[in-house]
């Protein structure tokens, strides 16, 4: 049964990996990067600071950092070397079948995906914290495309990103529970809930600013991907 799942995972990866479009190659390479999402991180931190006391903000920043750290260290420092599953781009049996976009490579092992764990860890924590349907959908799409980009680039199997996403959601959920426990000890009185606030007390306009930042980053990626095409063609 395990061999059947592995074979299916490989077939699915080959179906989703790469394309004949240099433009999509550029989009996926940009999307999977870290620096491109720095404005989103900055805006999100400003929103958290604006809608919380300083002590709460520091606790939130600590919990988010812990979520990313745990997701990254457990996946990269323990699970990957323990399982020892080669990345598609590192597997000699698949090198002549996959599209390694732009020559992108990473470490030797790929199970589970740290990108997927980090993305879904952040998504789960913030979705539980903000509790706004529009925000949740926006961040879920962001996390899903981030996961897909790893398959597209030939860096992970679908099973790598699926298990990474599940692990990330578990960590994000546990960190949120820990945050609630610590926050309750601060005896914080939540802001008055009106039509201007989410059910968790965040200004809806501030949450919209995070969503707009995501959409503007999408637009920037869509436009800047043409630079990638020119570099390849030149």
VENBELWO-V424676 format. One record per run of one state. SS is the DSSP state (alpha for helix, beta for strand, coil for the rest). FROM is the first residue (numbers start at 1). LEN is the number of residues. If there is no record, write none. Layout:
<<SS,FROM,LEN> <SS,FROM,LEN>>
//
This chain:
<<coil,1,1> <alpha,2,15> <coil,17,5> <alpha,22,10> <coil,32,3> <alpha,35,16> <coil,51,3> <alpha,54,30> <coil,84,2> <beta,86,1> <coil,87,1> <alpha,88,3> <coil,91,10> <alpha,101,3> <coil,104,5> <beta,109,1> <coil,110,4> <alpha,114,17> <coil,131,2> <alpha,133,20> <coil,153,5> <alpha,158,28> <coil,186,11> <beta,197,1> <coil,198,5> <beta,203,1> <alpha,204,30> <coil,234,1>>
//
